[in-house]
Amino acid sequence: MRAVLLHLHPRKVNEASLDFNRSFGLGGMAALLVVLQLLTGILLRFYYDPFPAEAYNSILFLKNQVIFGQFIRNIHYWSGVFLLLIAFLHFLRVFFTGAYRDLRKTNWLFGLVLLLLIVFLNFTGYLLPWDQLAYWAVTVSTNIIGYLPLVGESLRTTIIRGNELNANTLQSFYSFHTAVLPMLLVILVVYHFWKVRKAGGLLVPPSKEEPVMVPVVPNLVFKEFIVALVLLAVIFSFGALFNAPLLEKANPTYSLNPTKAPWYFAGVQELLMHFHPFVAAFILPACVVCFLAALPYLKYEEEPNGVWFISESGKRSSISTAKFAALLTIFGILLNEYLLDLEILLQPLPGFVSNGIVPLLLLLLAMAGFYHFFLKKQSLTKSELVQAIFVFIMTCFVVLTLTGIFFRGKDMELSLPWNVMML
Ligand code: HEM
């Protein structure tokens, strides 16, 4: 136990690693949210019945009859949402400070697995209330799996254990959400902490001077305490002010309009509206995952790690790339929505070519043009170039996600956010 505690917190840490701007305490925040999820999840489990006939009523009972039932449900819901957002921000900070290489390679890979686990924890939990929102959001998301080549349909029916969502799906999702995934998450988080220590703590920029080691108590613990208090205040305020969503009981014969995937899959759902499903649901996500996993294994020049954005030119090119990617994504969405339907325009060609290969080539052409006319002139190093590609992907992903959440209204048509919110 002593060894575990010392791995969480050694007696002394490098004073340079205490600078708040280095990590913004995001990893610690994620850890606190995991604990909050587990505690509130255990409480919810006392009342929840994982059967379609009872699940919805058990949530209503919890909401209306159990003292603090609604509040605990809200905290569980909001800490899940914040965990995903904060883990994503932590992933960005690790990338932009170059803390994914050398000694931290494996931890980066396990971090990616953690991020996926958090997505699946959120997703499996989404179905449990068995209301209209849950039922149809999970239906469209699992339909996306059906688009995968060859194995798609059998994978979809295996995951939902039938042709459509049913009592077995709820049982499976419940077991994954309350047992398998939380257990894996806890094991991986402990391993993740251990690897941070093994790498010598947080990455700090190289310095000619000897590192100054200071005691963890009070130097680090005091800062962590303040961050934890602020985070708890935010989550509890959200829990008190905004209820976790609950619509009417699931009705498999009447779908919602629009039928949207949960917000973290809104980007993929938006992609599906513009690309052939094979490209949107398989090729593009697979390329992104391979790129992220390969990042630590590329050969880079000797550069100071632990510094935000590597250099001034790295920062400038990242900002320009983000602007370019945002404009390109918005332009592409509007063009495809109102002016140019490649599938109709190139009609004799099969859908996979007209709506898959052709827009993919156009995207690569736009990226190559941006590289040739702008990035090449900046004489970037290899890491700065990799950083620009990363920024491009993340910006497209964020813009697609925001479009799916805030700009898709009735019949999934583009609409203004206030009209979408009123639905
Ligand atoms: C439940 C989710 C996670 C928890 C609880 C967590 C926790 C932590 C903590 C406490 C630290 C050290 C301090 C800090 O950076 O704030 C850390 C560092 C690190 N994390 Fe995470 N993390 C999570 C997810 C991720 C993800 C998604 C990635 C990336 C794909 C990642 C990669 C790393 C790496 C490479 C380090 C070392 C950074 C350095 O040395 O500067 N982690 N994590």
Residues whose N, C-alpha, C, O or C-beta is under 5 A from the ligand:
A	BS01	HEM	S23 G25 L26 G27 G28 A30 A31 A87 F91 V94 A99 Y100 R104 N107 W108 G111 L112 L114 L115 V189 V196 G201 L202 L203
